[in-house]
Amino acid sequence: MKYLVAKSFLDSQKILEQCWEGGAMSFDGLNSLHFVEMQKKMAFKPDHQLKNAIQYFRKDSKTFSDNLFRSLDLLSEMLTWKGHNIVVKSEELDSWHQTILSVSPLVILSYQIYQQSLLNPLLKMSDLVKKHFSHTAIPSVYEPCLEALCREGLIEAHMHLNGTTEPDFVWQDALNNTAHFYRHLKDSVFDSSVKEQYWQLGRFKQQDLFRLLKVAAHLRDQIISNLVSGGFKGHSLGSGFYENPLKYADAIHPYRLIESTKMTNEIQYESLFLIRAFTVLSQTKNSCLAFRFHYYLLIQSFFQRLLVQQRIQVGFDQFQKITLNGLREHTETHYQKRFKQLQGMHDNHLKHLEGRFAPKQTRHKHEKIMSAIKNGYEPDMTQPYSLALVAHFVKEEDKRKPETIITYRDLELRLKTKRASSVLLDALKKGNSESRVYFSQKHIIGFDAASNELHAAPEVFSPIYRKLAYLGYSNFTYHAGEDFVHLLSGIRAVYEAVEFLELPSGSRIGHATALGIEPELWAKRTGSTLYIKQGEWLDNLVFLYGFCRLHSDLATNITQLEQPILHFFNAVYCINRPYSIQQLIDAYNLRKLDPAIVFGWQEVSAFDGFSRNELAAYQSKDNEARYIYQQYHQAGVIKRSNKLIEVKIQDLVSLDLLRRAQNKLVELLNIKSIAIEALPSSNVRISHYKNYGEYHLMRWLGLKNEHDPMPNVVIGSDDTGIFMTNLKNEYAHVFKTVSEVYGKQKAIAAIEQLHKNSQCYMFKAG
């Protein structure tokens, strides 16, 4: 609990709101708010436990600065030195990761450098700052076996280029040019999901963020001015607070103007500023300086919580609010810092990076983003790792009212995806000598579909994937089974990704959490009942019936599904004639076809072999199955499909059946030589897990039950900035978790096998 107490003093929403609304407070009032913050974070603990923990935290603290140093002393205990390198203690990795979700790692590491300089006056702080913060502010553990893999070079199999930037870099951009930064946020003000994100964090609204950033910028100015002049006057911000005492130019850190040592980036100057503040605070114990410095850190923590998915933010919807709030837009117009950041703090640990980006709707926009990536990756042609690009189509919700639909489901998304794929294919044509297009030909080697899978099913992307395969492309991956209303929905999504997209050997599935999470754990975290669209529940039952019938050891479970399937089919389709369940299965399987082609909305050219094959496949099917498929796209069926029903977790589908279905689908992936991309921090944050010990990778590694099939798993980091991680730390989490439960030798074998899988399943050009 001690780390949580220390962290809560630096990221307290309650104390921040008091500073915002009422300015400085008494020392006793500060500690009362600290208790309220702790009670909010640990609501099931009795008051005496929390108050005793805070009292232990305070010890001999009598001033604001005492509390600050006490917090940083405790949080620094998770770090140690390996020579002149700061590393995270292996046993503290999980606690450290929890801490930096809301507290800047740059602050804690800078304090560690400050402390080390006190112990060894011969050390030059500026050299340590340069050494540690040349690329990143996120340290890693030191583990000899993992270091050996890193020297060989890790392969990043799943990482999105947007969402990569660490909060400390974004924080500097936000403060150094606040007005320009805020212009990138204007569209998010009208997004209801982003509004929810702010409301979840406290009383601040999106419009307040600009004012908070201005306060933080001026606090930093005043602190630096105080550090230089030695003048400290009261806690009041005063009428002149919004004047700029240093008159610094936009886009530079104000500490540049008084620091003689030349640094290479803004976070290095920020670190020097922090160290100078620690030095003066320890010497003077000045309450005015301590208040301003604490206020500054509180605003930074609030800002960081908008950029990083927190422990209590479960599910993809929570993740998506971070991607939509616009806070990274200004920083992520350029790529160079991101590509450097991914090398890690001490020596490069990457050998190969597959970076994912969203393809654009026009050739001009495509070439613009390719040029930006090229300029970021190859400024001096000396990158220590190779780069490949995977274009990911974006899943979007069909927001039309059902009664207005006269064509078919997901019309707009299907058209957007077709346009984006056409732009990509045009850029990938061989023989075009333009340098930007050459970059596309050289580096774009694979295709993906990402974003919220609750918004679009694999069937939407099936025609594009299959046409790309028809044209000779072979490197495919697809996000599936990451988030789901019912576990069966997630299992079905993975099945549809494999079968509807007709993924070839060597393909991969992103996340696939639905195939790994223990059904008992999922049920425990979900509760006894849930609410689901009746059309989705019907599809789940039809899928399960057909899937079980293919496997003799599951077939005994299907009889009980027949009447519920017919009941929900009648409720959704309202067709007054009998159909066999086989006809429903046949109609379900037709969903992989392109409705624009098979329903005649798109003319089929005699020269378009793919479209002719698509139409022929449709016309070869049973008339009744085709009729049901046509009805599936009709307004009335869509409206009735969206009706919510209550489903008891273990009605019809037992947890044992779900687990056996998971294993059968893993076996199918193995038969087809399709790998799973496991993203430890992302999966733990987005799914139902409370810690890495519950993570399903242990099951996939064959450590929990020797009878479970072991899929081919590769490791990725997903969105390094949003999850405050990097690929080395993802391997470190796996190594630590396996070591603690199964021993070090199995941990070594596990990371070596994962690394080998990444080598086997990395996408190859050509």
N, C-alpha and C positions, 0 to 999 in steps of 0.2 A: 504493500500500500504506500510505502514511502515515496516511490517514484510518482505515483498518482498525486500525492499531496504536493510534491514539489512542482509537478507539471501544472497542477490546477492554479498555483499562484501566478504562473506566467501566461496562462491561456484563459483566465477566468472571465466569462461573459458578464457575470454579476459586477465584478470590480470595474470592468470596462464601461458598463452602463452608468455606474456611479461617477466615474471620471468624466464621462460625456455629459451627464446631466447636472452634476453638482460640483465638479472639480475635486480638489483634494479632500481627504477625509482623515480622521484621527487614526492612530496606529491600532487602537482597539476596534474601531469601525472596520478597518481593513481586514482584520483577522476574523471578524464576524461574517463579513462577506465571503471570506475564504471558506468558512464552514458551510455557508449556504451553497457555494459552488460544489463543494465535496458532496453534500447531501444530494444535490441534483445528479451527480455522476454515479453515486452509489446509494441509490434510493432505498435499497433493502438492508442497509446497515443501520443499527441503532445509533442514536446521537452520541452516546458515550464513546463508542469505538472511533467515530470520526473526530470528535473533539480531542480524544487522547492522542490520536495520530497527528493532529495539527499541533497540539501542545509539544509533542516530541519533536516535530518539525521545527518549531520555534526555538526550543531549547533556551539559549541565552539571548535570543534576538530581542532587541529593544528599539530598533529603528527600521525604516523602510529598506535601507540598504542592507541591513542584516538579513532581512527576509529574502532579498534578491540573491545575495551570496549563498545563503543556505539552500535555496532552490537549485542554483547552479552547481553547488558542491555535490548535492545528492545526484543530480542528473549526470554529472561528470563521472560518477562512480561506474557507469556502464561502459566507459571508455578506458583504454589503456594505451601504452606506448610500445611499439615494436621498433626499436631503434629510434629514429626521428620521425616515425610515422604514427599517427593516431589511428587506432583500429577499435572496433567494437568487441568487447569481451564475448566470446562464443556463447557463454551461458546466459548473457543478457540480450541476445539478439532480438527476441520477441518483445521484451520490454522497451528496448531502444526504438524498435519500429513503431510501437504504439505511441511512444513519446513524440516522435518527429512528425506524426500525423497532424499535430496542431502547434508544435513548438519548433521554431527554426533550428535545424541542426547546425547552421552557421554560428548561431549564438552560443550554443553549448561547446562546439569545437573551438571557437575563439576564446572562450573562457578557459578551456583546457590548455591552449597555447599560452595564455596569460599566466596560468598557474605554473606551467613548466618553466617559464622565464623567471619566475620568482625562485624556483628551486635551483636553476642553473643560469646565473646572470651572463654566462659566456654565450648562451644561445642568442641568436639574432631573431627577434620576433618577425621582422619583415620577411626573412628567408623562410621561416616556417609557414607564414601566411601564403607566400608565393607557392610553396611546395604543395600545400594542402588544397588550395582553392584555385588552381589554374584551370580546372574544368568543371568541378562539381563540389557540392557541399555535403554529399552523402558518403560516409565512410563504409567500409566493409569489415568483416571479421578477418582474422588471420588463421587459416587452417591449412597445414602443409599439403594435405591431399588435394584440397581445392585449389591451392596455389599452383600445383603441378598442372592441373587441368587448364588453369588460366594462362599459364605460360605457353601451353599448346594452342590456346585460343578457343573461346566459347563461341557457339553458333546461336545467334538470336533468331528464333524461328517465328516469333509472333510479337511484333511491336508496332504500335501506331505512331507515326511521326508527329501528329498533332496530339497533344496531351503529354508530351515527353518532358517539357521544360519544368525544371524544379521551381518551387515557389520562391526561393531566394532570388532567382534571376528576375522573375516577374515582379517581385516586390520592388526591386531597384528601378525597373522601367516605370512602374506605377508612380513612384515618388519623384523620379528625375524629370518626368514630363507628364504631370498629372492630367492636364487638360487634354492633351493628345491621347493619352491612355484611355481617358473616360469616353472619348468619342467612339471608341470601339465597342462600348457597352450599351449604346443607346437602343439598339434593337432588342436586347435582352430584357429591357425594362417592361416590355409588353408580353413577355413569355410567362404564362401562369405557373409553369413548373419551376422557373427560376425564382419567382416571387415566393413560392413555397420554400425554396432552399433558404432564403433570407429569414423567413418566418420561423423555420425550424431552429435557426441559430440564435434567435433573440428578437429584440424589438427593432433592430435596424432594418431599414428598407433599402431597396436598390439605390434610391436617390440620395441616401445618406452616405453611400460609399465614397462619393467624391469629396464630401466634407471630411470624412474620416481620413482619407488619404492626404488632404491638405493639412489637417491637424498633425498627422504623422510627419509630413515633410517639414513643417515648421518646428515641431518638437526636435527633430534631428538638427535643424539649423541652430536652434537655441542652445541645445546641448553642446554642439561643436563650438558655438560662440562662447559658452560658459567654460568649456574645457580650455579654450585658448586664453581667455581673459581672466579666468578664475573668479568671475563675478556670479554669485547665485542669489537671486532675490525672490523669496516667497514662492508659494505654490500657485498663485493666481496666474492664469494665462494672460489676463489683461487686455485692454482695448487694442494694443499694438501687436497682439499675438500673430495676426495674419500678415504682418510685414515680414519681409524676407531679410533677415539680418546680414546674410552673407552675399546677397545679390548674385548667386551663382548662375552660370549659364545652364540652359536646359540640357538634359541628356547626359550630365556628368554628375558623379557623386561629389557633394560639397567638400568631402575630406581631401579630395585631390588638391584643393587650393592651399592646403596647409601641410601636406605630406610631401617630404622631399624624395622619398623612395618611389620610383616609378613602378606601378603595378600594371597588369595586363587586362584586368576586367573590374567591373563594379563591385562584385562581392568581396574581392580582396580589399578594396578601399573600405567597404562596410566592416570587414573584420578588423582592420586597423582602428576604425572609429570605435568599435565595441571594446577592443582591448584598451584603448585610451580611456574610455568611460569607466571600465573596471578599475583601472589604475587610480584615477582621481577619486572615485567613490570609496575605494578602500582606504585612501589617505585622509579624506575629508569627512566621510559619513554624512555628507550634506543631504538633508531631507528634500530640498527643492530639486536637486539634481536626480536623486533617487526616484522621486515622484514622476518627473518628466520621462526618465528612462524607462520606468515601469509602464507608464502610459503608452509609450512608444512600442514596447514589446507586446502589450495587450492588443493594440491595433494590428500589429503584424500577425499575431496569432489568429485574430478574427479573419483577416485577409487570407491567411493560409487555409483556414477551415473551408473557405469558399473554393479553394483550388484542389483540395485533397479529400478523398472519400474517407469519412470517419468510421470508427468501429461500429457506431450505432446506425449507420446508413446502409441498410441491407437492400439488395436488389438492384437490377439494372436501371430502374427509373431514377434512383438516387444518384447513380453514376452519371446518368445522362444530364441531370441538372447541372453538374459541374462542366460538362462539355458544352452546354448551351449558354452558360452565363457570360461568356465573352471575355473573361479576365485574361485569357492567354492570347487573344487575337492580336494584340499589338506586338507582343514579344515574338509570336510564332509566324510573323511575316517573313522572317529570315531563319535560316537553318544551321548556320555555322556553329553557334553555341551548343545547339542540341547534339550535333555530331561529335563535338569535343566532349560534351558531358558524358556521353555513353562510353567513353574510354575508361571511366572510373577514376578514383582519387589517386591511387598509387599504381602506376604502370597500367598499360592497356590490357584489359582482359578479353577483348573481343577479337575474333578472327573473321567473322562474317555476320553481316546484319541484313535481315530481310525487313525493310521498312515499309509500312503500309500507308497508302494515301488514297484519298477519294478522287476518282476520275471526274473530269469536268465535262460540261455540256457543250462546250465549243472548242475548236482547235486552238484559238487564241488563248483561252484560259488554260488549256492543257499545256501549251508550250510555255506559258508564263510560270506555272508551278514547276515544270521540269527545269526551267532555267534557274529558278530560286533554289531548288534542291541541288542542282549541279554546282551553283556558285557557293552553296554552303558546304558541300561535301568535298569539292576539289579546288579550294582556293589556292593551294600551293602544290597539289598533286602528291602529297606525302601522307595520306591517311593510313593509319596502321591496320585498318580492317577493310575488307571488301564490302561493297554495297549492292544489294539487289532490291528492286521495288516490286511490291505486290499491290495491284490496284483493287481497292475494295468498294464494291457498290454499296450504297447506303440504304438500309431498310427504313421505310417510312410508312406511317399509318394512313390508311384510306379514310379521309375525313369527310367524304361525301355522306349525305343522309341516304339511307337505304332506298327510300322512296324515289329518289332522283336518279338512281342507277338504271340506265337502259342498255348498257354495254356488258361489262363484266367486272369482276372484282379487281381492285388495285390497278385500275386503268392508268392513272397518272404515273404511278411508280414504275409500271411496266414500260411506259413510253420513255420516261427519264432514263431508265436503265438501258434501253435500246439506244438512245441517243448517246449516252456516255460510252457504251461499248463500240458504237460506230466511230466516235472520235478516237478511241484507243486503237481500234483496228486500222484506221487511216494513218495514225502516227506510227504504227508498227510495221507498215508496209516497207518491204525492203526496196532498196534502190533510191530512196530519197536521200539526198546528200546534205540537207540542212543539219547543222550541228545539234540543234535542240532535238530534232527528231532522231538523230543518231544516238543521242543520249537515251531516248526512249527505247530504241531498239536494243541498246546495250544492257540496260538495267531493268526494264519492266519484264519480269519473267513469270509472273503468276497472277491469279485472280482470286478474289475473295468477296464475300458479302457480309457486312458487319452492321452494327448498331442494334437497336432494341428488337429482339426476335419476336416479341409479343406484337409487334406492329406489322410484320410481314412474314409469311411462311415460305419455305423453300420452293414451293410451286411457282412463286412469282419470278424466281431467278432461274428456274429450270430451263426455259427455252434459250436463255443467253448462255448458260454453262454448256448445254448440249451443242449449241451452234459453234461455240468456241472450240469444243472438242472436235466437231465435224470439220472445222477449218484447220485442225492439226495442232492446236494448243493442248498441253497436257498437265500443266502445273496448277492444281486447284486446291483451295481450302475453303471452308465455310464455317461461320460462327453458328453453332447449334447446341441446344441443350444447356445453355448458360443460365437462363432464367426461365421460370415456368410457373404457371398457375397451379398445375397438378403435376406430380412427378411423371405420370404417364404422358402428359403433354410434352415434357422435355425428352422422354425416350422416343416418342413419335417424331419429334423434330429432327433428331439425329438420324432415324431411319429414313425419313423423307429426304434429308440432305444426301444420304448415300444413294438411295434408289431413284428418287425423282431427278436429281442432278446427274445421275449415272457417273459418279466419280470414278476415274480410272485408278489403277494401281499406282501407288506413290503419292496419292492425294492425302489431305489431312482434314481433320475436323477440329475447329477451334473450341476450346473449353470442354464441351461434352460432360459437364458436371452431372447431368441427369443419369449418366451411365456409371458414375462412381459413388455418389453420395449414398450412404446406407439408408434404405427406406425407413427403418425405425427412427433414425435421427431426423430425417425429413418430416416424418409424421409427428414426432415429438415437438419440433419447432413450429410446425404449421398449425397444430391443434386438431380437434376431433372432426371438424367440418370446415369446408371452404365453399366459396362461391365462384362459379365458373359459367361461361356461356354454354347454353345447351347444345349449340352447334359444335363447339369444341369438344364437349363431352361425348357427343355422338361420334365424332371423328375418332376420338381416342378409343372408344369401344369397338368401332369397325376395324381400326388398325390392329388392336390387340387380338381380336377374333381371327383376322387373317394371319397375323404373325404367329399366334399359338398353333394354328392349324398346320403351319409349315414344320413344326417341331413336335415330334411324337410325345416327348416327355412333358410338353405344355398343353397338349390337345385336350386333356381331361378337364381343363378349366373353362372350356369355351361354351359348354351347354348353357350355363347360367347367364351368359351374356346375350343370348338370342332374343329373349323377350324385351329386355331393356333397349336393345338396339332398335327393334321394330317400334317400340313405344316412342323413343326420341326421334326416329325417322319420321313417323307420322306427325309428331308435334312440330317438327321443323319444315317438312316438305308438303304436308297436307295433300298427299296424293291418294285418291280413293281407289286404289287397286293394289293387289298384293305384289311384293317383290321379294325375291330370295336374297339372303344375306350375301351370297356370291355376287349377285348383281350390284349390290351396294359396294362391295369390295372392288369390283371392276370399275365402277364409276369413280371411286376414290382414286384408283390408280391412273385414271385419265387426267388427273389434275396436273400432271407433269407436262402436258401438251400446252401449246400456245393458244389461248382462246381467240386471239385476234385472227389466227389462221383457220382454226377448225370451225369457228362460227361465221366465217366469211367476211369479217371486218377488214381483212387485209387481202388484197388480190395476190394470188400465188402465181409467180412468174414461172414460165417454162424453164428458165435458166437458174432458178433457185432450188437446188437439189434438197436442201434442208427443209424448206417449206413444203415441198412435194412429199417428202418422207413423213413430215408431221401430219399432213392431211390424210395420207394413206394409212398411217397408224390409227388415226381416229376412225376412219370409215371402215376399218376392219373389225371394229368392236361391235358387240351386241347392241341392238337398237335401244333396248331398255336401259342399259348402262349409259349410253350416250344421252338419252333423255334425262336421266337423273343428273348427269353432269351439266347439262344445259340449265336445269332447274337450280342447280347449286349457285349459278351466277345471277339468278333472278332476284329482283328487289325484295319480294315477299319472303323468300327463303332467307336472304341475308338478314332481314329485319328480325325474323323469328329466331335465327341462329344466335343473334346478339342478346337474347333474353337470358338473364342470369338465373341460375338454379342453385339450390343448396345440395352439396354432395358430402356424404359422410366418408371420411378418409378410407375406411376399410370395407365399405359396401361394394360388392361386386368384385373388386380387385384387391386381393390380399397383399400384404407387404411381402410375403414370400414369393408370390407370383411376380411382383414388380422386380424383386431382386433377381429372379431367374431370367426374366426378360432382359434385364440389364446385361447379364452374362452372355446370353445368346446373341445380343447385338454386338458385344465386344468380340465374340467369336466370328461374327460376320465381318467385322472390320479387319480382323486378322486374316481371314480367308482372302479378302480383297486387297490385302497389304495397304490398308489405310491407317495412318497414324493419328494420334490425338495430341493436340497442343495443350499442355497443362500450364496454367499461369498461376502459381501458388498464391501470391498476394492478392491478385485480382479475384481469384476464385474464393478465397477466404473472406474477402470484403463483400463480394456481391452475393454469395450464397449464404446458407444457414449456419455457417461455422462460426464458433466463438474464438477458435485459436487454430494454429497449424497442426496441433496434435489430433484434431478431428478430421483433418483434410483427407480426402479420398485417395490421394496419390499412394498412400501406404497400401491400400487395397489393390491398386493397379500394379504396384511393384511386387505383388504376390506375398506380402508380409503378413496380412491379416488372416487369410484363409488359403491354404495351398490348393484348394479345388477351384478357386476363382481364376478365370482366364486372365492373362496379362496382356493388355494392349501394348502396341508400340507407342511409347510416350516421348514427346520432345518438350523441352522447357522453353518458355518465353516469359517476358516481363509485362506484356500488354501495353499499359500506359504508365511509363516510369514516373512521370510527374504527379499524376493523380494518385498513384499508390505509393509514392515515396520509396522507390526501389531501383534496382538495376539488375541485370542478368546474374552477376556474381552473387548478389544477395539472395536472389531466388534459389540458386543452387545451395547457398549457405543455409537457407531455411529448411530445405529438403535434408541436407546433411545433418543438421542439428536434430531435427525431429526423428529421423531414423536412428541416429546414434543413441538418443535418450531412451528409446523403447526397445530397439533390437540390437544395439551394439555398433561399435565403430566399423567393424569389418563389413557388415551389411550396408552401412552408410557409404563406405568407399565403393563397394560394388554397385550400389544404386546410382550414385552420381556418374560413375564411369559408364554404366549402361545407358543412362539418359544422354550423356554426351555422345556416345556412339550412335544412338538412335538419331540424334540431330544431324550427325554427319551423313547418315544413310538417307534421311528424308528431307534434307535441305533441297530447295528447288534449284535445278540446274538450268542454265541458259541453253537455248537452242532446242 
